[in-house]
Amino acid sequence: MEFTMDHNKEKDKARALVLFAHGARAPGWAAPFQRLRELTAAQRPDCAVALAFLELMTPSLPDAVAQLGAGVREVTIVPVFLGQGGHLLRDLPQLVDELRASYPDIRFATVPAVGEDPSVLAAMAAYCSAAAS
């Protein structure tokens, strides 16, 4: 799995969003996350938007951050997980601590898992409800 970010358009933006997903062995598993990255980038042209994986796929979170560009000063990591399980409670904080040590001039922030947002849950419930029709 290759890093999918248009470097000509994204390079040297001061803010970045990194969508952080688990990863899987099946290459097709990443397709919805790649579409999410594209949709997010279209909605936030002011930010560099990257996709990173915890395991089994590339780029890793450290590799994605390394590829963002020299102008980035703020990185928000968005866990594209349904809930705050062990990976987000243990693995992600350790990765972010390592990033802070490697990039002291960049401010890193994380937000809760996307599946914990009320509007995301409402959209999922609407989808589930519609499936019974």
N, C-alpha and C positions, 0 to 999 in steps of 0.2 A: 504494500500500500504506500503510495507516494504522497508527499506533502502537497496539498492542493491550495495554493495561494498565488494569485497573480502578483509577482514581486514588483512589476512596474507600477501597478496601481497602489499597492499596499505599503511599499517601502517608505520609511521615514515619517510615518504618522506617529503622533505623540501618544495616542491611546490605542490599546489593543484589547480584543476579546479573544480568549482561547476557550473553545468549546471542548470539554474534557469528557471523553467517553471511556468505557471499559475496554473494548476491543474483543475480537473473537477470531477463531481460526478460519471461518468461512469468509472469503473476501467480500461477498455480496452483503454481508452484515453491515458494512460501513456505509452503504449507499444512502440510507435515510439521513445519516449524520452529515454526509457530504452535502446533501441537498439543504439540510438545516444550516450549514455553514454558508452556502451560497445565498439563501434567503436572508440570513442575518447580515451578511456583508452588503446586500442590496438595501437593507433598511438602515444600516449604519455606515454610510460612506466615509464618515469622519474617523472611523476606527479600522485598524488592521484586524482582520478576523481569521483565526486559524483553528484547525481541528487537531486535537492530540488524543492519544490513547494511553491508558494505564499499562496495558499488556497485550501481547499477541499481535499488535499492529503498530505501524509507524505512521507518523512520528510520535515519539514519546513526548511528554510534557516538556522536559528540558530541551529536547531537539526543536520542538515547535517554537519555544521562546527564543532560542538561539537564531532562528531563521526570521524573526520578526522585523529586524532592521534596526539600524543605529539610532534612529530618532525616537524610539518608543521610551516613554517615561512612566506610563501607567499600564498595568496589565490586570485585567479582571478575568478570573478563571470561573467558567460557568460549568459546573458538573451536570452533564446530561445523563443523569441517573434518576430513577424514580424515587429513591429515598436515601437517607443518610446511613448507609451500612458501614461495615468495617473499612472498606476502601476509602470512603470519604472521612471517616472518623480517625483513621490511623495513617493510611498511605498518603493521602493528599496533603495533610499538614506537614508531613516529613518532606515531601517533594517541594512544597512552597518554602519551607525553611532553607532547603538547599538552594533554591532559586534566589532567595534573598541574599544568601551568602555569596553566590556567584555574581549577582547583579545588584550591588548595593545602591546604585543610582536609579533603580527602577522600583516603583511602588507596586506591590502585588496585593491583590484583594481576591477573596473568594466569596461566592454567594451560595445560598443553600441549593440543594439538588433541585433541578427543574421540576421534578414530579411533586415537590412539596409546595409549589406555588398554587394558590387557589384558582387562578384563571386557567392554568394548565390542567388541573384536576377537573375543572368544569368542562373544558373542551374534551377531555378524555371521557368523561361521563356522558356527554352529549353523543360522542361517537359510539360508545357502548350501548346507549339507549336506542340509537338509530339502528343498530345491528339487529334488534328484535323486530323491526318493522318489516 
